[in-house]
Amino acid sequence: MLDWFGNLWRNFAFTPLANLCGIPAISLPLATNEHGLPLGIQAIAKQADDGLLLQLAASQAEIGPFARRGRETPQMAAGLYRA
């Protein structure tokens, strides 16, 4: 049991903290690496400030690197994803 928890903590050290503290958190894609895989961040807000994170996510969806602008992503060009 301890090995499982230790492995979980090493790989996802920051994810459980928001859950344990009861504060809102969200993971957002920000860019892609040279292989087209997404890179992102986790944003955490103060307790009961979920709306701030939802506004951040909405603005990221409109202007971020994954916003639909009529162009193909590397995954689309490779035939791995279809919009």
KEZAVO-197841 format. One record per residue (C-alpha): residue in one letter; x, y, z. Coordinates in Angstrom, 1 decimal, decimal comma. Layout:
N
<atom type="A" px="X" py="Y" pz="Z"/>
...
//
This chain:
83
<atom type="M" px="0,0" py="0,0" pz="0,0"/>
<atom type="L" px="2,8" py="2,4" pz="0,9"/>
<atom type="D" px="4,6" py="1,7" pz="-2,4"/>
<atom type="W" px="1,4" py="2,5" pz="-4,3"/>
<atom type="F" px="0,9" py="5,8" pz="-2,5"/>
<atom type="G" px="4,6" py="6,8" pz="-2,8"/>
<atom type="N" px="4,5" py="6,1" pz="-6,6"/>
<atom type="L" px="1,3" py="8,2" pz="-6,9"/>
<atom type="W" px="2,8" py="11,0" pz="-4,9"/>
<atom type="R" px="5,9" py="11,1" pz="-7,1"/>
<atom type="N" px="4,0" py="11,2" pz="-10,3"/>
<atom type="F" px="1,1" py="13,4" pz="-9,3"/>
<atom type="A" px="2,5" py="15,5" pz="-6,4"/>
<atom type="F" px="0,4" py="18,6" pz="-6,9"/>
<atom type="T" px="-3,0" py="17,1" pz="-8,0"/>
<atom type="P" px="-4,0" py="15,6" pz="-4,6"/>
<atom type="L" px="-3,1" py="18,8" pz="-2,7"/>
<atom type="A" px="-6,0" py="20,7" pz="-4,2"/>
<atom type="N" px="-8,4" py="17,9" pz="-3,5"/>
<atom type="L" px="-7,2" py="17,4" pz="0,1"/>
<atom type="C" px="-7,5" py="21,1" pz="0,8"/>
<atom type="G" px="-10,9" py="21,5" pz="-0,8"/>
<atom type="I" px="-9,8" py="24,3" pz="-3,2"/>
<atom type="P" px="-10,6" py="24,5" pz="-6,9"/>
<atom type="A" px="-8,0" py="23,5" pz="-9,5"/>
<atom type="I" px="-7,9" py="23,1" pz="-13,2"/>
<atom type="S" px="-5,4" py="21,7" pz="-15,8"/>
<atom type="L" px="-5,0" py="23,8" pz="-19,0"/>
<atom type="P" px="-3,1" py="23,0" pz="-22,2"/>
<atom type="L" px="-0,8" py="25,9" pz="-23,1"/>
<atom type="A" px="1,3" py="24,6" pz="-26,0"/>
<atom type="T" px="2,6" py="21,5" pz="-27,8"/>
<atom type="N" px="6,0" py="20,1" pz="-27,9"/>
<atom type="E" px="8,0" py="19,2" pz="-31,1"/>
<atom type="H" px="6,0" py="15,9" pz="-31,3"/>
<atom type="G" px="2,6" py="17,6" pz="-31,1"/>
<atom type="L" px="1,9" py="16,4" pz="-27,5"/>
<atom type="P" px="0,2" py="19,0" pz="-25,3"/>
<atom type="L" px="2,0" py="20,8" pz="-22,5"/>
<atom type="G" px="0,0" py="22,5" pz="-19,8"/>
<atom type="I" px="-0,2" py="23,9" pz="-16,3"/>
<atom type="Q" px="-2,4" py="23,4" pz="-13,3"/>
<atom type="A" px="-4,0" py="26,6" pz="-12,0"/>
<atom type="I" px="-5,3" py="26,7" pz="-8,4"/>
<atom type="A" px="-7,6" py="29,3" pz="-6,9"/>
<atom type="K" px="-8,7" py="30,2" pz="-3,4"/>
<atom type="Q" px="-11,6" py="28,3" pz="-1,8"/>
<atom type="A" px="-15,0" py="28,9" pz="-3,5"/>
<atom type="D" px="-13,4" py="30,8" pz="-6,4"/>
<atom type="D" px="-14,3" py="28,3" pz="-9,0"/>
<atom type="G" px="-15,6" py="31,0" pz="-11,3"/>
<atom type="L" px="-12,2" py="32,5" pz="-11,7"/>
<atom type="L" px="-10,8" py="29,2" pz="-13,0"/>
<atom type="L" px="-13,7" py="28,8" pz="-15,3"/>
<atom type="Q" px="-13,1" py="32,3" pz="-16,8"/>
<atom type="L" px="-9,5" py="31,4" pz="-17,2"/>
<atom type="A" px="-10,4" py="28,2" pz="-19,0"/>
<atom type="A" px="-12,9" py="30,0" pz="-21,3"/>
<atom type="S" px="-10,4" py="32,6" pz="-22,3"/>
<atom type="Q" px="-7,8" py="30,0" pz="-22,9"/>
<atom type="A" px="-10,2" py="28,1" pz="-25,1"/>
<atom type="E" px="-10,8" py="31,3" pz="-27,2"/>
<atom type="I" px="-7,3" py="32,5" pz="-27,6"/>
<atom type="G" px="-5,0" py="29,7" pz="-26,6"/>
<atom type="P" px="-3,0" py="27,4" pz="-28,9"/>
<atom type="F" px="-5,8" py="24,9" pz="-29,3"/>
<atom type="A" px="-8,5" py="27,5" pz="-30,3"/>
<atom type="R" px="-10,0" py="26,6" pz="-33,6"/>
<atom type="R" px="-8,8" py="29,0" pz="-36,2"/>
<atom type="G" px="-9,4" py="27,0" pz="-39,4"/>
<atom type="R" px="-5,9" py="25,6" pz="-39,4"/>
<atom type="E" px="-4,7" py="22,1" pz="-38,9"/>
<atom type="T" px="-2,9" py="21,0" pz="-35,8"/>
<atom type="P" px="0,1" py="18,6" pz="-36,2"/>
<atom type="Q" px="-2,2" py="15,7" pz="-35,1"/>
<atom type="M" px="-4,7" py="16,6" pz="-37,8"/>
<atom type="A" px="-2,0" py="16,8" pz="-40,5"/>
<atom type="A" px="-0,7" py="13,4" pz="-39,5"/>
<atom type="G" px="-4,2" py="11,9" pz="-39,7"/>
<atom type="L" px="-4,3" py="11,2" pz="-35,9"/>
<atom type="Y" px="-7,2" py="13,5" pz="-35,1"/>
<atom type="R" px="-10,2" py="14,8" pz="-37,0"/>
<atom type="A" px="-12,1" py="17,9" pz="-36,0"/>
//
